Each structure stands twice: as structure tokens, then as C-alpha cells.
Amino acid sequence: AVATLRAADHGFADEIARRGIKERNAAIDGRAFEGRLPKGVRVTTKHGLGTVPEEEVYLRLKASLEKSLAAMRLERVDMMLLHSEIRPDDFEYPPGEPPKNERSTSLSLYRNAVRPAFARLIEEGLIGDWGITGINHAAATMEALVSGPVPAAVQAIANLLDSPGAMNGTGLAPRPRDVIAAAQTAGVGVMGVRAVQAGALTSSFDRLDTHGPDRDDFARAQSFRDLCARWGEDPALVAHRYALGIPGVDTLVLGVKNREELRMAFEAERRGALEPDQLADIEALSLR
């Protein structure tokens, strides 16, 4: 993992803060670069805050950040993102979903406490800027982008299915293109995520526990894989190039697990967005 990270010595190093692996990944960043980032490498970190008392927001964000900085052997990161989705205060999730205060941040808490906390961390020199996660609750995300201090960036779904897959448990349409358009209007950068939709847009899944919406998306994308086969192209490569060409998407955040995936990501970047005729063929499949 350390050698793979060193091989990717450009762009963003995105230190993951979820699923209990934040400290491990931050430590890998630290071992790879030993606190001395290569020229041009920028680092982000995330925190899944949820909805907590307002007086705890700054303390929780700073505590999470300080753990990451220590593990990565850095004094600051370029950006810290709110990693819990922003929801309307009165929204209720469908039965069977995790408690709403664990998985999401209320819009009022975001306005009253999260934004000021990030501003304070900037003043302290610990972060360069801040961003939000803009998935699932499109309307609330767009509200967060149009009033008051706005984030430097928003993470938005960017794939040819317009699907967050199993990440969505709201029962709402995700509307990622609307979120991206709102970000453009507000002058907010867009970090595209889920370019291959958790493997649904690849030739096969490599995770045995993949289930539910992601499996459904894989089946729905069969016509896309058939099209790629006719082109003689790797579906994952094509999906990444599609995501790179989505209007308004400024960069992609990729979950690269090995050097082959890293090589493919660099190849997609080198080749750039799809040709207009390729894009037209994909859109003709009516997958979104």
C-alpha cells in the first residue's frame, strides 16, 4: 500500500474517514511520505460528524483532524470535508436505515455550527479550506450551496447511471446532476465520486459482500458492458473517462486498491473524456 501511494505522487491523497479504517489509511500516508509531500500533492481528510449538540461540533472536528495530522505526520491538510450527508431537519429515513443522527447532519446544524467550526480551523492554520458531501439529499445539499458561506468543494455522484447505489437509503431520487449544476452556479468545486459505482460499471465485482442496489446496478449496466465489448474497451476505463467528461465535475475521487487500478486511473486521465460519438452511444442506452 505504501509503494502504491508513492507511485501516485500527484493530485489529491484522500485520507478516508469511515468504516473504521481512518487511522490505518492516515498511517499509510504518513509512512509513504514521512511528512514530506511531493510537489503538487494535496491532502484531504473527512469526518462523519452526524448530528450532535452544537457545542460539540468544533471539538469533534478538531479531534478527528488532529488524529489524522499526527498519523500523516503533517501540520495541516488542504481540505477537510463533512463526510455525513446534509438532510432537512425534519426528514425521517425509511425503516431499517441507521439512526439519522448517526448517518446525517441536519441542515440547521450545518449552518449554525459546522460552517463556523471549519472557519475556525482555517484561522488556526490546520486546514486550507473545507467541503461537504452532496449525496442523497439533493434539495438540502443545494440549499447548503446557495446561502451564507459556501464550501470550497462538494463531493457529488459522478457516474453514467447517476446512481449512489447502496450509499442511498433515503428513498429519494439522488439527482446528482442538479447538485453539480448548483455547485457550478455557486462557484463551488465538484469532486466526483463513485465513477464506477462500487464495481457496478466494471467487468465483474471483486467484493464478495456486494449486494442489493449495487448488484441491481450491475445488472442494469449489462448493455454498457456489451457496448464496451464491441469497442474492445475495459468498462472501468470507459466509466472513468465518462465521469471525467461530466460537465461541472472538476476532479474525481477514486478508491484505488492496487497498482493495476492505479494504472487504469492514470490511463483514463491521460486519454481524457470520451469522444462525442462514444458519449452519444452510452446515452442512447438510457441508463440514467
C-alpha positions as CSV (number, residue, x, y, z in Angstrom):
1,A,0.0,0.0,0.0
2,V,2.9,2.4,0.8
3,A,4.6,1.7,-2.5
4,T,1.3,2.2,-4.4
5,L,0.7,5.5,-2.7
6,R,4.2,6.7,-3.6
7,A,3.5,5.7,-7.2
8,A,0.6,8.2,-7.2
9,D,2.6,11.2,-6.2
10,H,0.3,13.7,-7.8
11,G,-3.2,15.0,-7.3
12,F,-5.1,14.5,-4.1
13,A,-4.3,12.0,-1.4
14,D,-7.8,11.4,0.1
15,E,-7.4,10.1,3.7
16,I,-10.5,8.1,4.3
17,A,-12.5,8.6,7.5
18,R,-15.1,5.9,7.5
19,R,-15.7,2.2,8.1
20,G,-13.2,2.2,10.9
21,I,-10.1,2.5,8.6
22,K,-9.3,6.2,9.0
23,E,-6.3,5.7,11.3
24,R,-4.9,2.9,9.2
25,N,-5.1,4.9,6.0
26,A,-3.7,8.0,7.6
27,A,-0.8,6.0,8.9
28,I,-0.1,4.6,5.4
29,D,0.0,8.2,4.1
30,G,2.5,9.0,6.9
31,R,4.7,6.0,6.1
32,A,4.6,6.7,2.4
33,F,5.7,10.4,2.6
34,E,7.1,10.7,6.1
35,G,5.5,14.1,6.4
36,R,7.2,15.5,3.3
37,L,4.6,15.6,0.5
38,P,5.9,15.5,-3.1
39,K,5.4,18.7,-5.0
40,G,1.8,19.1,-6.2
41,V,0.3,16.6,-3.8
42,R,-2.6,17.9,-1.8
43,V,-4.3,16.1,1.1
44,T,-7.9,15.9,2.2
45,T,-9.5,14.4,5.2
46,K,-13.1,13.7,6.2
47,H,-15.2,13.3,9.3
48,G,-18.6,11.7,9.6
49,L,-20.0,14.1,12.2
50,G,-23.6,13.2,12.2
51,T,-25.9,15.4,14.2
52,V,-24.6,16.3,17.6
53,P,-25.0,19.2,20.1
54,E,-23.8,22.4,18.5
55,E,-21.2,23.0,21.2
56,E,-19.5,19.7,20.3
57,V,-19.1,20.3,16.6
58,Y,-15.8,22.2,16.7
59,L,-14.3,19.9,19.3
60,R,-15.2,16.7,17.3
61,L,-13.9,18.1,14.0
62,K,-10.7,19.2,15.6
63,A,-10.1,16.0,17.4
64,S,-10.6,13.9,14.3
65,L,-8.4,16.3,12.3
66,E,-5.6,16.2,14.9
67,K,-5.6,12.3,14.8
68,S,-5.2,12.4,11.1
69,L,-2.5,15.0,11.1
70,A,-0.5,13.0,13.7
71,A,-0.8,9.8,11.7
72,M,0.1,11.5,8.4
73,R,2.9,13.5,10.1
74,L,1.6,16.7,8.7
75,E,0.8,20.1,10.3
76,R,-2.2,20.9,8.0
77,V,-4.3,19.4,5.3
78,D,-5.5,21.2,2.2
79,M,-9.2,20.4,2.8
80,M,-11.4,18.8,5.4
81,L,-14.8,17.5,4.3
82,L,-18.0,17.0,6.3
83,H,-18.5,13.3,5.4
84,S,-22.1,12.9,6.6
85,E,-24.9,13.8,4.2
86,I,-26.8,17.0,4.9
87,R,-30.5,16.5,5.4
88,P,-33.6,18.6,6.2
89,D,-34.1,18.8,9.9
90,D,-37.5,17.1,9.8
91,F,-36.5,14.2,7.5
92,E,-37.2,10.7,8.6
93,Y,-35.4,7.7,7.0
94,P,-37.2,4.6,5.9
95,P,-37.3,1.7,8.4
96,G,-34.2,-0.4,8.7
97,E,-31.8,2.5,8.0
98,P,-29.1,3.6,10.6
99,P,-30.3,6.3,13.0
100,K,-30.5,9.6,11.2
101,N,-28.3,11.4,13.7
102,E,-25.5,8.9,13.1
103,R,-25.6,9.0,9.3
104,S,-26.5,12.6,8.5
105,T,-26.1,16.2,9.6
106,S,-29.1,18.4,9.9
107,L,-29.2,21.5,7.7
108,S,-29.6,23.7,10.8
109,L,-26.5,22.2,12.5
110,Y,-24.5,22.7,9.3
111,R,-25.5,26.3,9.1
112,N,-25.2,27.1,12.8
113,A,-22.1,25.1,13.9
114,V,-20.3,23.2,11.1
115,R,-19.5,26.3,8.9
116,P,-18.2,28.3,11.8
117,A,-16.1,25.4,13.1
118,F,-14.5,24.9,9.7
119,A,-13.8,28.7,9.5
120,R,-12.1,28.4,12.9
121,L,-9.9,25.6,11.7
122,I,-8.9,27.7,8.8
123,E,-8.0,30.6,11.1
124,E,-5.9,28.2,13.2
125,G,-3.9,27.1,10.1
126,L,-4.9,23.5,10.4
127,I,-6.9,23.3,7.1
128,G,-6.7,25.2,3.9
129,D,-10.4,25.0,3.1
130,W,-13.5,22.8,3.7
131,G,-16.1,20.9,1.7
132,I,-19.2,18.8,2.1
133,T,-20.7,15.5,0.9
134,G,-23.5,16.2,-1.5
135,I,-25.2,12.8,-1.9
136,N,-28.8,11.5,-1.5
137,H,-30.4,14.7,-0.2
138,A,-30.2,16.9,-3.3
139,A,-32.5,19.6,-2.1
140,A,-30.7,20.1,1.2
141,T,-27.4,20.0,-0.5
142,M,-28.4,22.7,-2.9
143,E,-29.7,24.8,0.0
144,A,-26.3,24.5,1.6
145,L,-24.7,25.8,-1.6
146,V,-26.8,28.9,-2.1
147,S,-26.8,30.8,1.2
148,G,-24.2,32.0,3.6
149,P,-20.6,30.9,3.4
150,V,-20.3,28.2,0.9
151,P,-17.8,25.3,0.8
152,A,-14.8,25.2,-1.5
153,A,-15.9,21.8,-2.8
154,V,-18.8,19.3,-2.8
155,Q,-18.5,15.6,-3.3
156,A,-21.2,14.5,-5.8
157,I,-22.1,11.3,-7.5
158,A,-20.5,11.2,-11.0
159,N,-21.2,8.1,-13.0
160,L,-23.2,7.1,-16.1
161,L,-26.0,5.7,-14.0
162,D,-26.4,8.8,-11.8
163,S,-26.5,6.2,-9.0
164,P,-25.1,6.2,-5.5
165,G,-26.1,2.6,-5.2
166,A,-26.1,1.2,-1.7
167,M,-25.0,4.6,-0.3
168,N,-28.5,5.8,-0.7
169,G,-31.1,4.8,1.9
170,T,-33.4,7.8,1.8
171,G,-36.0,6.7,-0.7
172,L,-35.3,9.9,-2.6
173,A,-34.0,10.3,-6.1
174,P,-30.3,11.3,-5.8
175,R,-30.4,14.0,-8.6
176,P,-26.6,14.3,-8.8
177,R,-26.6,16.4,-12.0
178,D,-28.8,19.0,-10.2
179,V,-26.3,19.1,-7.3
180,I,-23.4,19.6,-9.8
181,A,-25.2,22.4,-11.6
182,A,-26.0,24.1,-8.3
183,A,-22.3,23.9,-7.3
184,Q,-21.3,25.4,-10.7
185,T,-23.7,28.3,-10.2
186,A,-22.3,28.9,-6.7
187,G,-18.7,28.7,-7.8
188,V,-18.1,25.6,-5.7
189,G,-15.7,22.9,-7.0
190,V,-17.1,19.4,-7.6
191,M,-15.3,16.3,-6.6
192,G,-16.9,13.4,-8.4
193,V,-17.3,10.1,-6.5
194,R,-18.5,6.6,-7.4
195,A,-17.2,6.8,-11.0
196,V,-17.6,3.0,-11.4
197,Q,-20.4,2.8,-8.9
198,A,-18.8,0.4,-6.4
199,G,-17.9,-2.0,-9.3
200,A,-21.3,-2.0,-11.0
201,L,-19.7,-0.4,-14.1
202,T,-16.7,-2.8,-14.2
203,S,-16.5,-6.2,-15.8
204,S,-17.1,-8.0,-12.5
205,F,-17.3,-7.4,-8.8
206,D,-14.2,-8.0,-6.7
207,R,-16.0,-7.8,-3.3
208,L,-17.9,-10.9,-2.1
209,D,-20.2,-8.9,0.1
210,T,-21.6,-6.7,-2.7
211,H,-25.4,-6.9,-2.6
212,G,-28.6,-5.0,-3.0
213,P,-28.6,-1.8,-5.0
214,D,-25.0,-2.3,-6.2
215,R,-25.9,-5.7,-7.6
216,D,-29.0,-4.3,-9.2
217,D,-26.9,-1.5,-10.8
218,F,-24.5,-4.2,-12.2
219,A,-27.4,-6.0,-13.9
220,R,-28.8,-2.7,-15.2
221,A,-25.4,-1.9,-16.7
222,Q,-25.2,-5.1,-18.8
223,S,-25.9,-3.1,-22.0
224,F,-23.0,-0.8,-21.1
225,R,-20.6,-3.8,-20.8
226,D,-21.9,-5.1,-24.1
227,L,-21.1,-1.8,-25.7
228,C,-17.6,-1.7,-24.3
229,A,-17.0,-5.3,-25.5
230,R,-17.9,-4.1,-29.1
231,W,-15.4,-1.3,-28.7
232,G,-12.8,-3.6,-27.3
233,E,-12.5,-1.4,-24.2
234,D,-12.4,-2.1,-20.4
235,P,-15.7,-1.0,-18.9
236,A,-14.0,0.5,-15.9
237,L,-11.7,2.6,-18.1
238,V,-14.7,3.8,-20.1
239,A,-16.7,4.6,-17.0
240,H,-13.9,6.7,-15.6
241,R,-13.5,8.6,-18.9
242,Y,-17.3,9.2,-18.9
243,A,-17.1,10.6,-15.3
244,L,-14.2,12.9,-16.3
245,G,-16.3,14.4,-19.0
246,I,-19.5,15.1,-16.9
247,P,-20.0,18.9,-17.2
248,G,-19.1,20.6,-13.9
249,V,-17.0,17.8,-12.5
250,D,-13.6,19.2,-11.6
251,T,-11.8,16.1,-10.3
252,L,-12.6,12.5,-9.4
253,V,-12.1,10.8,-6.0
254,L,-11.1,7.2,-6.6
255,G,-10.9,4.2,-4.3
256,V,-7.7,2.6,-5.7
257,K,-6.9,-0.8,-4.1
258,N,-3.9,-1.9,-6.1
259,R,-1.4,-0.8,-8.8
260,E,-3.4,-2.1,-11.7
261,E,-6.3,0.1,-10.7
262,L,-3.9,2.9,-10.3
263,R,-2.5,2.3,-13.7
264,M,-6.0,2.3,-15.2
265,A,-6.9,5.5,-13.5
266,F,-3.8,7.2,-14.9
267,E,-4.7,5.9,-18.3
268,A,-8.2,7.3,-18.1
269,E,-6.7,10.7,-17.1
270,R,-4.2,10.5,-20.0
271,R,-6.9,9.7,-22.6
272,G,-9.4,12.2,-21.1
273,A,-13.1,12.5,-21.7
274,L,-14.9,10.2,-24.2
275,E,-15.3,11.2,-27.8
276,P,-18.7,12.7,-28.6
277,D,-19.8,9.7,-30.6
278,Q,-18.9,7.4,-27.7
279,L,-20.8,9.6,-25.3
280,A,-23.8,9.5,-27.6
281,D,-23.7,5.7,-27.8
282,I,-23.7,5.5,-24.0
283,E,-26.5,8.0,-23.5
284,A,-28.5,6.1,-26.1
285,L,-28.6,3.2,-23.7
286,S,-30.9,5.3,-21.4
287,L,-29.2,4.1,-18.2
288,R,-29.9,7.2,-16.1
